[in-house]
Amino acid sequence: MSHVAIIGAGPGGYEAALVGRQLGAEVTLIHQGVGGSAVLTDCVPSKALVATAGAVTEVADSGAVGVRIHGAAPSAAGISVDLSAVNARILDMAQTQSADIAAQLTARGVRLIEGFARFTGTTQLAVAHTHGASESIDADVILIATGARPRTMPDAEPDGERILTWEQLYTLPTLPEHLIVVGSGVTGAEFASAYRALGSEVTLVSSRDRVLPGEDADAARVIEDVFAQRGITVLSQSRAAAAHRTSHGVTVTLTDGRAIDGSHVLMAVGSLPNSNDIGLDVAGVEIDERGFIVTDRVSRTNVRGVYAAGDVTGVQMLASVAAMQGRIAMSHALGDAVNPLEVDHVSSTVFTAPEIATVGLSQAQLDAGDARADVYMMPLATNARAKMEEIEHGFIKIICRRTSRIIAGAVVVSPHASELIHPLTIAVEQRLTVDQLAQTFTVYPSLTGSIAEAARRLHLAAE
């Protein structure tokens, strides 16, 4: 029986452990919290906060569809949020999810060790248990799934009270009066959107000329319009130099000398891989110039028997990708049939309000001349379901290959875009044509009806 050792119990680690047991291996999983940051400090908590923000927005906007509370239309001014209760629920939910995963692993026969592991050879680990014991593990296969951590700035060191990373937000007892968010990428935009909905004044500091510079430009423009409408102040082409506590809050100093005063600051300036202090040099595992572990499409490192999965590899830092990398790694290592990772088939979502979901070929790639394709973008404003729900902002964009008419990419900007992107992801992965998508029944009225309609418009564009 093969012995597999896995370092890290995030999605890459625990999914790999389940596959390893399914394929008959002995599996030892060394962790510092089952579920990893995805469950304990990142994805699950942040999206739970977004869900609370969505509930507030839905109530506040319900006056538009005729809802009256005690004879008056609801408004944001009349809604209060108990952030202490919100955060208690979020943390409890994260711990429950972690416990559920741990129970599943144990039931499948995975040995769990809470502690730290370090390479002492190519397939040897020294493991220090959290509660004092230690042991050596000699494994046939080792998977590194140690994740990543928030990047910080020397002159803006987090203190967990006023200067915060996204992992530290869930201990706040009260809602920030004025939250300054440094960084306009996915994390910064999501928290700016959520905290504004919860009732905080929000200033977003962006070093680029627009919010969400890595996303579809049309989608980013929608989010910028919504941010402006909801009163979020965006300082574009502005770079933070430092953040310091004051007697009543924080001051963020920009490189051009401007100073912004607020009650709290969230530093959302990227991530660093957890690849240090685990003995990669001893094992001879290759890392790139940023510290990410170099892997191929089946999660192999340059060292035989050593694999890596998840954020520590820097390959599309998403929980879904980490989980797929972990499953692929175990299947490959233990001799099962495996399909290499296809990054073009990965769907991702920005959980702003509205959400942005994307898959496959992008508009930016078309604009750069990397591919020849036709594009159709359908505003949701014409959709009957969108009118019923007072959805004012959003669209469906479909990209198809010019000759074959195969769907190669898509963008959805809408409430619940994370759900709506799935049929388009299937279309991209299964190489469906616009005609096949257009001829598939959709419910009326539904937002998915606009997906089929956009496909029909692309059919007409080819004639």
N, C-alpha and C positions, 0 to 999 in steps of 0.2 A: 504494500500500500504506500502510495506517495505521501510525503508529508509537506504540506503547504503552510508557510508562515506569512501572515499579512500584517503590515504595520499601518495602522490607521483604520478606523471603523466608520468613516463617512460612506457615502453611496458607493464609491469605488471599492472600498474595503469590504463592506458587509454584503454587497451583491456578489462579489467575487467569492466570499466565504460560502455563501449559499450554493453557488454553482460548484465550487470545489467539493462540498459534501455530496451534492447530487451525483457527481462523477466518481464518487468513491474514495476521495482523498481524506487523510487525516488533516484537519485544519486547526491552526492556532491563530487567534486574532488578538494582537496587542493593540490596546487603544487607550485614549485619554478621555473617553466619553463616547458611548455607542450612538451612532448617527452622525458624529463629527460636527463640524461647524454648520453644515447644511441643515441639520435638525436642531442643534442646540443654540446657535448664535447667528445664523444667517438666513437661509431660505425660508424655513418654517416660521421663525419669529417675524421676519420682515413681511412676509406675505400675510400673516395673521394681522399685523398692524395695518397693512393695506386694506384688508377686508373690513376692519373696523372703520377706517377712513371712508371706505365705500358705503358702509351703512349710514354714516353721518351725511354724506353727500346725497344719497338716495332720499333720505328723509327731508333734508333741506330743500331739495329740488322737487319734492312731490307736489308742491302747490301748483306746478304747471299742469298736472294731470287732474286737478280738481280736489286734491286732498285738503281737508280743513281740520285743524285740531282746536277744539273749543271755539269753533267759529272763525278761526284765523288761519291763513295759509302758513305752513311751517317756514322757518327761515333759519339760516345758519346762526344768526344772532341769538336765537332762542334755544339752541342746542348746546349742552355742555358735555364735556368728556371727562370722566374720572380716569386719568392716565394711570394712577396707581392700580386701579382695578383692571384696566386694560392690560398692563404689563404683567400683573399677577396671573391673569388668564393665559397670556402668551407663554410665560415661563413654565407654567403648569402643563400646558399642552405640549411644549417641547420635551419636557421630562417624560410625559406619558408616551409620546411617540418613541423616544429613546428606549424606554422600558419595553414597549411592544416589540421593537426590533431585537432587543437583547433576548427577550423570551423566545422569539422565533429562531434566533441563532442557536440558543441553548437546546431548544427542542430538536433541532436538526443535527445536534452533535458537535457543534463548533465549540472549541475550548476558548473561553474569553479570559484574557489577562489584562487587568488595568495597570498600565505602567508605560515604561519607555524602552525602546529597542535601539540598538546600535550595532552596525556591522562590525564583526571582528574578523571576517573573511568573506569570500565571495558568496557563500551560502550559509554563513554562521552568524548568529545574533547573540549579543549579550542583552538580557532583559532584566531591567530593574522594576520590580513590582512597586506600585504606589505605596503599599503598606509595609514595605521593608524587605521582603524576600528578593532573591535574585536567582537567575538560572541561565544556562546556555542552551540555545536551540540550534540544531543542525538540520536544515530543511533541504528538500529536493528542489523546491520552488519558493522564491520569496517575492511578494508583491509589495511595492512601496505605494501607499495611498495616504500620505501625510498631510495633504491639503495645502492651504495657503493662509496667510494672515493679513490683516489690514496694513498697508504701508503708512508710515508716519513721517512727519517732517521734523527736523532737529529743533526748529523754533516754534513748534506747535505740538509739543509732547502731550498726549492725552492724559488727563487726570481722572477720568471716569465720572466727573461731576459737571464740569462746564465745557471742557475740551474733550470731545468724544470720538471714538470710532463707532462703526455701525454695530459692533459687538457689545457696546456699553450703553446703548440707548434704553435697555429694558429695566434699568434700575432707577430711572428718573421718577421721582415721586409726583411731580406735577408737570403739566404741559409747558414746554418752553414758551416764554412770552414772545421772543424773537429768535428764531433759529437761523443761524448763518450756515449754509451748506457750501463747503469748498469742494468743487468737483462737479462737473455737469455730465458725467458719464451715466451709465445705467443706475448705479447705486445712488448717486447724488440726486438724479432726477426722480427716482422712486420715492425717496424719503422727503424731498421737497414737496412733491405732490401729496403725499400722505399727511405730513404735518400741517400743511396749509388747510387741508380738508378737516383736520381735527381742531383747527382754530388758532394755530400759531401764525404769527407774522413770519414770513420766510424770505430770505435773501439768498440767491444762488450765485456763487462766484464761479464763472466759467472762463477758463484760459483760452477757449476757442471762440470762433465767431458765431457759434450757435450751440444750443443745447443738444445733447446726444449726438456728438459728431460722428460716432461710429455707426449710426443707424441710417435707414433710408431718409433722404433729405426731405421728401414730401411728408413723411411721418413726423419728422422732427419739427417741421413747420407747424403742423397741427398742434403738437404739444406746446410749442412756444406760444401759439395763439391762446390755447387754454390757460397756460400759466399767466399770461397777461390779463385775461378775462377774470381770473380768480385772485388776482392781486399779488402774485409772486413777483418779486423784483429780481430780474436777471441782469447781472453785470457781466456782459460779454467781453472777450478779449482782456480779461482781468486776471492777474495771477496773484495768489496769496503768498506772502513772504513769511508771515509769522502770525501766531495767535497767542494772546496772553490774557490771563485772568485780571479782572478789575474788581473793585469793591462790590459791584452789583452784577457782574456778568463777565463778558469777554470783549476784547477788541481784536479784530482781524486787520492786520496791516497788509496792504497790497504793494506790489513792487513799484508802482508809480507814486507811492507815498500816501495814497488815500487810506483812511482808517474807517472801519465799519464797527459800530457798537451793537452788541446783541446780548441776549441772556445766555445763549449756548452756541457752540459751533460744532458741527459734524464734519470731520475730516474724511472725505470720500475720494481719496487720491490714488486709488489702485491697490493692488495686492502684491505680496511677496511670497514666493514658494517656501514651504517648510522643508527645505532640503539640506539645511545646515545641521550640524551636531548629530547626525545619524550615521556617520562613518562611511559616506559614499566614496571618499577618497581611498579608504581601506579596501573596499570592494572593487574599486576601479570603475564605478558607474559614471558615465559622462553627463555633465550638465552644460547648459548653454551659458552665454555671457550674462544672462539675467538670473541664473541660478535654477532654472527649470530643468527637470530631468528629460533627456532626449529619448524619445521612443519612436517605434515605427507604428504602422497601422494595426498591428496585433498586440500592441502595448509592450513589446520587448525593449529592454535597454540594450546597451552594447555588451553586457555581461551575460553569459549563458546562464539560464535559470532564474534571472532577475528581471522582473517586470515592474511597470509603474502605471498608475491610473489616477485620474482626477486632476485637481487644480495644480498639484505639484509638477505636472507635465506641461502646463500652460496651453493645453489643447482645448480651445473653447471652454472656458471655465464655467461650466454648467453642471448641475447635479445629474441631469440626464446623461450627459456625456461621460461623466465620471463612472456612473453605474454601467454604461455600455462598455467602457474601456475595461472595467473590472471583470465583467462577464466574458468579454473577448479574451482577456489575458488567461483566465482559468481554462476556458475551452481550448485555447491553443496549447497551454502548458501541459494539459492532461490528455491531449490527443483527440479531443472531440472536434467535430466539424465546426468551422468558424468562418464568418464573413468579416473581412477587415473593416475597420471604421471608415465610414463614408461621411466626411464632414459636410458635404453638400446636401446631405439628407437630414441634417440637424435642424430642428425648429427651436426657436428661442423667443422669449417674451420679455418686454420691458413692462413692469407692472405699475405704470403710471395710470392716470385716469384721463382719457381712455388708454387702454393697453396698446402696445405695439407688438405684433408677432410677425416673425419672418422665417422664411425657409428658402434654401437654394440660391440660385443666381440672383445677384442684386442689381439695382439700378446703377450703382456706382461702377460695377464691372462693365455694364453696357456702355456707360458714358466714357469709360476708359478704352473702349474698343476691344475688350477681351472676348466678346461674343456678339453674334448677330441674332437679334430677337425682336419680337413685337411685344408691346406693352399696352395693357388697357387698365385704366384706373377708374373705378366706379364709386362716386360719393355715396355714402349711406343715406344722405338726406332724401333721396328718392325712394328709399325702401319703406314699405308700409309698416313693417314691425318697428323700424327705427322711429317713424312718426308717432306710433302708438306709445313708445317709451320715451319720447322727447329726446332722442339721441341726435344731437346737433353736429357733432364732430366725428369724422371717421371716413374710411374708404376701404375698398377691396382693390388690390393691385395684383394682376396676374401677368407673368412673363412667360412667353412661349417661344420655342425655337422657330426661326423664320421659315424653314423649309419643311421640317417634320411636323410642326405644330405641337410638339411634345412640351408639356408644362415643365419649365425649368426653375421657376422661382415664384414667390408670392410675398405680399405684405398685407397684413390686416391691421387696421387701426380702428378699434371699437371697444366698447365694454365686452369683457370676456373674449378678447381676441386670442387668448391662450387656449381656449376651447375651439374657436372657429378655425384656427390654423391647421388642425389635425387632418381634415379631408384634403387640404392642399398639400400637406406633407406626404400623405399617401399618394397623391397624384404625382408629386415629384419623384418619390422613391420607386413607384411602379411604372414610371414613364408613361403616364396617361396623356392622351391628346386633349386639346381643348374641346373637341367634339365629344369625346367620351365623358368629360366632366359636364359639358353643357346638356347632354342627353340623360343625365342621372336625375331622378326625381328629387326635389326638395319640398319641404313643407311650406305651405302658404298660410299665413304670413310668417316669415322667418328671416333672420339676417343671412342665413346660408343661401337664401334665394338670390342674393346679390353675387355670390360666388358663381353660381350657374349662369347668371345674367352676364357677368363679366366674361365668362368663357364663350357665351354666344356672341358677344360683341367681337371677340378675337376671331371667331369663326368668320364673321362677316368681313372683318378686316383683311382676311386672306383671299377673299374672292375678287 
